[in-house]
Amino acid sequence: MCIRDRQITWLGLNVHADIDRDIKERLSRLVSDSFSKRRAVRLNLNHEPGAGGTTLSRRISWDFHTRYPCVILRQSVQPYETVGRLSFICSETEQAVLVLVDAGVIGEDESNALFELLRAEHLPVVLLQIRRIQEKPNVTKSSVYLPSALSQYERERFIHAASVWKPEKVKLLKHYADTEDERQHTPFFLGLVCFEREFAGLDRYVDAKLANISEVEKSVVIFTSIAHYYGQRTVDADAFRTELGLPPNKPVYFESVLSGTMLELLVDEGERKWRTRHPLIAERCLEYILGDEGVSWKYRLSEWTKRFIGFCRGTSPVYSDSGLELVFQTIISRETSSDIESENKGARTVVSRLLDDIASRESRLQVLNYLVEVYPDEAHFWAHLG
């Protein structure tokens, strides 16, 4: 896996900028044994999204490239044309060839057709197929499985490598590495903690999780993201009863009402109080859901802030202290909302970060007017409007 989640370069492989996964040696042996068979062989590298399957396949290719020709199949072409080129390489080098095939680029049918032609031509070609999957498959003699969660040894290697780049993050990384939540042991999460805004894979990872989001999940993600990103606060799952259409006294368990991919963006802090896994995940959720092509997401922030106020107020005749506190800390408090933002802003600002992020003065006034309408007895809110 590449520690910054960028596509590893050949230079990066040469200086070992990637982190070895535990299954690397087994996969290397599979490839080596396949070379010795001097016939067409297909191997499968199955990996969870964000586990580093592409990087691992390139590491295998790099390790063998001085002994065997190695090829990356970058685009779909006629199988006969590809076989002709591979036949030329085998003939010129008198060696078996390793071919990396990304299943996200080359479809299953095309890969099957290519493999059948290679077998028919008796070419000594090893196809290493990289497949992203959501559930663990049955492991066979010709396949390996790369989970997203790092083992203890892999986490130790990750932290050792990160100490060179970001020594100030080692303590925090060790904290997350020692938790029981495996979703905080992934290369993605540890890389995000280490590199924050320099981490290359954030947008791609979050966008994939939100691609098929439902309307109900949209409200959950937006409200949880606003609370975490701007207020560093959790949200009680029971507060979503109305949005989820549940009876007033029924406890809400996100594990039962949200999709598995959605839960990968959230974390339960205890007693069913939820937040996003990282403030930058919260920010990207807001960008993805509220943004429109060519228009900043912050132009819709005022609209959703008013919805957030109504959500915190609830429908009960008497509003809750917890909802009031959540509104104050998220919308009114001028304390810096997160360590990430404190690097760029002072400890206090003229208005809260949320109000400052709203695109126009008129929209900020609309939010504050709505706030005193919903909480008419809160003098502090009136003072801020004034």
N, C-alpha and C positions, 0 to 999 in steps of 0.2 A: 504494500500500500504506500502511496505517496503521502507524506506527512502533511502537505499543504492542500491535498486533494486536487492538484493540477495534474494534467496528463503528463506522466513521467517522460522525460526526454532521454535520448541515448546517452547524453553527457551525464544526466542524473543517475542513470543506471551504472555508468562507468565509475562514478564516485560513491555509489551505493547510497543515494539520497532516499531510497525507499526503505521500508521496514519489513524484514522477513516475517512471513506468516509460518505457523507451525507445519502446515501441510506442504510447504515448498519442497522439502526433501522427497516426500512420497510422489509428488507430481513429477519431479525431476527423474526419479527412477522409472516411472511409467513411460516418460518420453524416451529415456535412454533405452529401455527394453524394447520399445516400439521401433526405434531405429535399427536395432539388431535383427529384427524380423525381415527386413528387406522387402516389405510389401505395404500396401495401403492400410493404414490403421487410423481409426477415429477415436479421440479421447474427448471427454467432456469436463470442462471446468465450470461447475455450477456454483453460482455465488449470489448472495443476497445483495440488493442495491446498496451501494456505499461501502461494500466490504473490501473493495480493492482488487476485484477480479482481473480487470484490464491491466493494472500494474503488475500483478503476479504473472500473468501470461507473458508480458514483455520482459520481466526478470528472467523467466525460463528461456525465452528466446535469446536474450543477451548472454546468458551463461553458456549456451550451446553454439553461439554464432561463429566462434573461431574453429569449431570442428565440423559443423554441418551448415549448409545454406539455410537461412531462415527468412520467411516471407510473411508479410501481413497482407491479407486480402482486404483491400480498402473499399472496393465497390463491387456491385453485382454486374457480372458480364456473362456472356454465353459460356456454359461449362466446358464446351469443346475448346474454346479459346484459352481458358485458364489451364486446362489439362495440357494443351500444346506447349504453353510457356513453362509449366512445371516439368514436362518431359524434357525440354531443352536444358533446364537447369540440372536435372538428374544426369543427363547425358554428358554435359560439359564438365561437371564436377565429380562424376562417378560416386556420388554420395546420396544418402537419403535426405529429404527436405522436410523441414518443419514449417507448417503453414498455420498462422493464427487466423481464426475465423470468428468474428464477433457476430453472434446470433441477432443482435440488434441491427446489424447492417446487411448481413446475408441471411435471407430467410431459410426456414427449415427445409422447404422443398428444394431450393437451389443447392443447399448444402448436401442434401441427400443425393441429388443428381450428380453433383461433382464427385462425391465419394464413390458412387457406383461406377462412374467413368474411370476413376483412378484404379479401382480394383480390376476393371475389365482390361486396362492397359498394363496391369502388373507393375505399377510405378511405386517405388519405395518412398511414399509420402505419408507423413504423420499430420493429420488434421487435428489441431487443438481448438475445439469449439468452446467459446466463452459465452455462457448463458446466464442471464439474470433471471432469478426465480424468487417467488415470494415464500414458498414453503420448502422445507428440507426434503429432497428426493431420496429414493433408495440409492445408496452408494454401491456401485458395481466395480468390477475389476478394471473397467476402462473409464472410470469417472472419479472425481474428487469433489468435495463440497466445502465451500469457503463461507463460514457464517460471518455476519457483520460484527458480532460481539467478539472482542479480543480475549484471548486466554490471559491468565496471570503473567506468563512469560512474555507474551506479545505486548501487554501493557507496560511491562518493565522496559522492554526494548523501545517502545514508543516514547516513554518519559525520558529515557537516557538520550535518545536522539533529539527530543524537544529541548532538553537542557542546553544544548549547543546554541539553538536559535533563540529561545526565550527562557533563560534561566529564572526569571522572575515568576514564571508560570508553573514551575515544578511543584510547589506546595499545593496549589489548587488542582493540578492534574492528579497528584497522588490522592487527594481527597476524593475525587470522582472515581478514580481507579479502584478505590477500596470500598465503594458502595456496593450494595447488593443488586441494584437496578442494572441489568445487562444493557439496557438501552443507553446508558451513560458510559459504556465500555466500547462503543463503536469508534472506528477511525474518524467518522464524520464528527461526532460530538466532541471527542478529545481534541481533534484538529481545530474545531471552532473555538473551544475554550482557550487553546494555545494561541491561535493567530487572530481571532476575532475578525475584524474587517478585512484583514489580509487573506483570509481563508477563501479559496477559490470556489469551493463546491456548494456554498450555502444556497444560492438562488436555485440551482438545478435540483438540489435535494428537496427543498421546501416546495417548489413548484410542482414536482412530481407527486407529492403527498396531497396537494390541494387540487389536483387536476379534475377530479370527479366529485368535488365537495357538494353536499346537499345544502338546501336552504337552511335547515335546522343547524347543521354543523357550521355553516357560515357564521351564524350569530354566536355560537359557542366560541369559535376561534377568534372572531373580532373582539368580543368583549373580554375574553381572557388575555388577548394580546394587548389591548389598550391598558388593562389593569397592570400587567407585568411591565410593559415597555415604559409607560409613563409614571406609574405609581409604585413599581416594585412590590406589587401586592398579588395575593392569590384571590381566586373567586370560588365561593362555595358552590359545589355542584347542585345543591338543592335550590339555588337561586334560579336555575334554568327550568323549573317545573313548567312554567307557563309556555316557554318557547318549545318545550318538548311535548306539550299536551298531556302532562301527567296530573293526577289528583293532587290536591294541596298538601296532603300529609304523607305522600309516598316519597321515600328517599330516592335520590337520583344517583345511579352508578354509571359513570361514563363508560366503563368497560362493556356495559350492556347496550348502550344507545349510540355509541360512536364507532366508526369503522376502525379496524386495526391500524391502518395507515395514518389516520388522524391522531390516534393515541400516541404514535411515535413522535409527535410534535409537542406533546403535553407531558406533565409530570404531576403526580399526586404528592403533595407535601404532607399528607396525613389528614385524617378525618374528612376525606373527600374534598379537600381544598386544593384547587388546581391552578397551575400557571404554565406558561410555555417553558420549554426546556432551556431556553437561553434568550436574553433580551433581543439579540439579533434575529432569532427565529421569529419572535413577535413582530419585529419591524418588517421582516420580509413577508410575513402573513398579511400584514396591513397593506404593504405595497402591492402584493399579488391580487388580493380580493378587491381593494378599493380603487386600484389604479385602472386607468383606461388607456387605450393606445394613444400615445402622444400627450397624455394629460397626467399630471402628478396626482398620486393618491391623496395628497394633502388637501386637494380641492373638495374631496368628499369626507374629510375628517370631521367637519362640523356636523354634518348630517348624522354620522354614526356616533358622535359624542353625545348628541341629544338623545339618541336611542339608548346609549349607555346610561345616561342619567335616569331615563325612565325605567330601565332594567334594574338599576340599583334602588330606585324608589319602591318598585314593586306595586302590587295592587291592593295591599292591605291598608285599611284606614289609618293605621299608625305605622309610620315608616320605621325601619330597623336602624339601630345604632351602627351595625356593621355596614349596611348599605351607605349610610351617611358618611362614615369614615372612609369608605372606598372612594366615594365621589370626591371628598376633600383631598385625599392624598393623590388622586389621579389627576384632577382637573384644576385644583386651586393651589396646592402646595408648590412653593417655588424651590424647594430643595432639589438638588440634582437627582434625577431619577435612577441613574445607574453609573457604575464605575466607568463604563465605556464612554458615556457622554461627558463625564467629568474631566476627561482628558482634553476636551475641546471647549468646555464652557466652565465658567466660574461656579462656585458653590451655590450662589443665588442669582436669580435673574429677575427682571422687572415683572414678568408674568411667568406662570408655569410653563414647562416645556410643551405641554399639550396645546395650550392656548397660543403659544409662540409658533407652533407648527401649523396652526390653522391658517389657510392661505390669505385671508383678508380680514381687515378690522371689522367690517360689517358682519362677517360670519362669526367672529369672536363675540361680538355684542349679542348676536342671536343666541349663541350658546349660553351666555351669562343671563340673558333675559329669560330663557327657558329654565335655567337653573333656579332662579328665584320664584318662578311660577310653580315649579314642582316642590320646592322647599321654601314656602313663603315666610316661615317663622325663623329662618336662619339668618341672623343679622350679619354674620361674617360674609355670607354670599352677597348680600346687598352691598356691603362695603366694597367688595371686589368689583361689582357692577358699577358702583359710583366711581 
